[in-house]
Amino acid sequence: FGTHAGIFKNHHLVIMAEYLVSFDSTHAALSFEAAFGPEGSLVPVPPKVRAGCGMGLLFRCSDDSKAVGQARNVACELGVEDQIDGLFAKELGTYRSVPLVG
């Protein structure tokens, strides 16, 4: 994954940013990986990102609100809402915290 990638949608280039969901439990991390399929990748969490189990799921999304919605929907479907440590947007090699509640 690079920091940003583009896809064409309705003949327009849509820039996709990288997001990282960090988890409190290995169970939640593995469940998210299965739910995201090839759209997500389980990775070790960088030291500056909080994660109780040390793993996170890296995925692409067009903006913060869609990334929050996707993470919250999957967590709700899996019943692991309380096992997410955080959501982070990757920007210029660093991670910015993205609030999961609005």
FENPEPE-V819455 format. One record per pair of residues at least 24 apart in sequence whose C-alpha atoms are under 10 Angstrom apart, sorted by the first residue. I is the first residue (numbers start at 0). J is the second residue. D is the distance in Angstrom with one decimal. If there is no record, write none. Layout:
i=I j=J d=D
i=I j=J d=D
This chain:
i=0 j=40 d=9.2
i=0 j=57 d=8.6
i=0 j=58 d=8.7
i=0 j=59 d=8.8
i=1 j=59 d=9.9
i=1 j=89 d=9.6
i=1 j=92 d=9.7
i=2 j=59 d=9.1
i=2 j=88 d=9.4
i=2 j=89 d=6.5
i=2 j=90 d=6.7
i=2 j=91 d=7.1
i=2 j=92 d=7.6
i=2 j=93 d=9.9
i=3 j=59 d=8.2
i=3 j=60 d=9.5
i=3 j=61 d=9.5
i=3 j=89 d=8.9
i=3 j=90 d=8.7
i=3 j=91 d=9.6
i=4 j=59 d=8.2
i=4 j=60 d=9.6
i=4 j=61 d=9.6
i=5 j=59 d=9.9
i=5 j=61 d=9.1
i=6 j=61 d=9.7
i=13 j=60 d=9.6
i=13 j=61 d=7.0
i=14 j=59 d=9.4
i=14 j=60 d=8.3
i=14 j=61 d=6.1
i=14 j=62 d=8.8
i=15 j=58 d=9.4
i=15 j=59 d=5.7
i=15 j=60 d=5.1
i=15 j=61 d=4.5
i=15 j=62 d=7.4
i=16 j=58 d=8.3
i=16 j=59 d=5.4
i=16 j=60 d=5.5
i=16 j=61 d=5.9
i=16 j=62 d=6.9
i=16 j=63 d=8.8
i=16 j=66 d=9.3
i=16 j=88 d=7.3
i=16 j=89 d=7.2
i=16 j=90 d=8.2
i=17 j=57 d=6.7
i=17 j=58 d=5.7
i=17 j=59 d=4.6
i=17 j=60 d=6.6
i=17 j=61 d=8.7
i=17 j=62 d=9.3
i=17 j=63 d=9.9
i=17 j=66 d=9.3
i=17 j=87 d=8.5
i=17 j=88 d=6.0
i=17 j=89 d=5.5
i=17 j=90 d=8.0
i=17 j=94 d=9.6
i=18 j=55 d=9.7
i=18 j=56 d=8.0
i=18 j=57 d=5.6
i=18 j=58 d=5.4
i=18 j=59 d=5.9
i=18 j=60 d=7.1
i=18 j=61 d=9.8
i=18 j=62 d=9.3
i=18 j=63 d=8.6
i=18 j=66 d=7.2
i=18 j=67 d=9.5
i=18 j=70 d=9.7
i=18 j=86 d=7.0
i=18 j=87 d=5.5
i=18 j=88 d=4.5
i=18 j=89 d=5.9
i=18 j=90 d=9.3
i=18 j=94 d=8.6
i=18 j=95 d=9.3
i=18 j=96 d=9.7
i=18 j=97 d=9.1
i=19 j=44 d=8.4
i=19 j=48 d=9.2
i=19 j=54 d=9.6
i=19 j=55 d=6.1
i=19 j=56 d=5.4
i=19 j=57 d=4.5
i=19 j=58 d=6.5
i=19 j=59 d=8.8
i=19 j=66 d=9.4
i=19 j=70 d=9.6
i=19 j=85 d=8.2
i=19 j=86 d=5.7
i=19 j=87 d=5.1
i=19 j=88 d=6.4
i=19 j=89 d=7.4
i=19 j=94 d=8.4
i=19 j=95 d=9.8
i=19 j=96 d=9.5
i=19 j=97 d=9.7
i=20 j=44 d=9.2
i=20 j=48 d=9.7
i=20 j=49 d=9.9
i=20 j=50 d=8.9
i=20 j=54 d=8.7
i=20 j=55 d=5.3
i=20 j=56 d=5.2
i=20 j=57 d=6.7
i=20 j=58 d=8.4
i=20 j=66 d=9.6
i=20 j=67 d=9.6
i=20 j=70 d=7.5
i=20 j=83 d=7.2
i=20 j=84 d=7.5
i=20 j=85 d=5.8
i=20 j=86 d=4.5
i=20 j=87 d=6.4
i=20 j=88 d=9.0
i=20 j=96 d=10.0
i=20 j=97 d=9.8
i=21 j=45 d=10.0
i=21 j=48 d=7.7
i=21 j=49 d=6.9
i=21 j=50 d=5.1
i=21 j=51 d=8.0
i=21 j=52 d=8.3
i=21 j=53 d=7.7
i=21 j=54 d=6.3
i=21 j=55 d=4.3
i=21 j=56 d=6.7
i=21 j=57 d=9.0
i=21 j=82 d=8.8
i=21 j=83 d=6.0
i=21 j=84 d=5.2
i=21 j=85 d=5.3
i=21 j=86 d=6.4
i=21 j=87 d=8.1
i=22 j=49 d=8.3
i=22 j=50 d=5.3
i=22 j=51 d=6.2
i=22 j=52 d=6.2
i=22 j=53 d=7.5
i=22 j=54 d=6.5
i=22 j=55 d=6.2
i=22 j=56 d=8.5
i=22 j=79 d=9.4
i=22 j=80 d=9.8
i=22 j=81 d=9.2
i=22 j=82 d=5.8
i=22 j=83 d=4.5
i=22 j=84 d=4.9
i=22 j=85 d=7.1
i=22 j=86 d=9.2
i=23 j=49 d=8.9
i=23 j=50 d=5.8
i=23 j=51 d=4.2
i=23 j=52 d=5.3
i=23 j=53 d=8.1
i=23 j=54 d=8.6
i=23 j=55 d=9.5
i=23 j=79 d=9.6
i=23 j=81 d=8.3
i=23 j=82 d=4.9
i=23 j=83 d=5.8
i=23 j=84 d=5.7
i=23 j=85 d=9.1
i=24 j=50 d=8.5
i=24 j=51 d=6.5
i=24 j=52 d=5.2
i=24 j=53 d=8.6
i=24 j=54 d=8.5
i=24 j=79 d=9.2
i=24 j=81 d=9.8
i=24 j=82 d=6.2
i=24 j=83 d=8.0
i=24 j=84 d=9.1
i=25 j=51 d=8.7
i=25 j=52 d=5.7
i=25 j=53 d=8.3
i=25 j=54 d=7.3
i=25 j=55 d=9.3
i=25 j=82 d=9.3
i=26 j=52 d=9.2
i=26 j=79 d=8.8
i=26 j=82 d=8.8
i=27 j=52 d=9.4
i=27 j=54 d=9.7
i=27 j=55 d=9.6
i=27 j=74 d=8.3
i=27 j=77 d=8.2
i=27 j=78 d=8.9
i=27 j=79 d=6.1
i=27 j=80 d=8.9
i=27 j=81 d=9.5
i=27 j=82 d=6.4
i=27 j=83 d=7.6
i=28 j=52 d=8.3
i=28 j=53 d=9.5
i=28 j=54 d=6.6
i=28 j=55 d=6.4
i=28 j=56 d=6.9
i=28 j=79 d=9.5
i=28 j=82 d=8.9
i=28 j=83 d=8.7
i=29 j=54 d=9.1
i=29 j=55 d=9.3
i=29 j=56 d=8.9
i=30 j=73 d=9.3
i=30 j=74 d=9.0
i=30 j=77 d=7.2
i=30 j=78 d=9.9
i=30 j=79 d=8.8
i=31 j=55 d=9.2
i=31 j=56 d=7.2
i=31 j=70 d=8.8
i=31 j=73 d=7.2
i=31 j=74 d=7.6
i=31 j=77 d=7.9
i=31 j=79 d=9.2
i=32 j=56 d=6.7
i=32 j=57 d=9.2
i=32 j=58 d=9.9
i=34 j=73 d=7.2
i=34 j=74 d=9.6
i=34 j=76 d=9.3
i=34 j=77 d=8.5
i=35 j=69 d=9.8
i=35 j=70 d=9.9
i=35 j=73 d=8.4
i=45 j=93 d=9.4
i=45 j=94 d=8.9
i=47 j=93 d=8.7
i=47 j=94 d=7.9
i=48 j=84 d=9.2
i=48 j=85 d=8.5
i=48 j=86 d=9.4
i=48 j=87 d=8.1
i=48 j=93 d=9.5
i=48 j=94 d=7.3
i=48 j=95 d=9.1
i=48 j=96 d=8.7
i=49 j=84 d=6.7
i=49 j=85 d=7.4
i=49 j=86 d=9.7
i=49 j=87 d=9.8
i=50 j=82 d=9.8
i=50 j=83 d=8.3
i=50 j=84 d=5.8
i=50 j=85 d=7.8
i=51 j=82 d=9.1
i=51 j=83 d=9.1
i=51 j=84 d=7.3
i=52 j=82 d=9.9
i=52 j=84 d=9.5
i=55 j=83 d=9.5
i=55 j=84 d=9.4
i=55 j=85 d=9.4
i=55 j=86 d=9.3
i=55 j=87 d=10.0
i=56 j=86 d=9.5
i=57 j=86 d=9.9
i=57 j=87 d=9.4
i=57 j=88 d=9.6
i=57 j=89 d=9.5
i=58 j=88 d=9.8
i=59 j=88 d=9.5
i=59 j=89 d=9.9
i=60 j=88 d=9.7
i=62 j=88 d=9.2
i=63 j=87 d=9.2
i=63 j=88 d=7.7
i=63 j=97 d=7.0
i=63 j=98 d=9.0
i=63 j=99 d=9.5
i=64 j=97 d=9.1
i=64 j=98 d=9.5
i=64 j=99 d=9.0
i=64 j=101 d=9.2
i=66 j=97 d=9.0
i=66 j=99 d=9.2
i=67 j=97 d=7.8
i=67 j=98 d=7.8
i=67 j=99 d=5.7
i=67 j=100 d=8.2
i=67 j=101 d=9.2
i=68 j=99 d=8.3
i=68 j=100 d=9.7
i=70 j=99 d=8.3
i=71 j=99 d=7.4
i=71 j=100 d=9.0
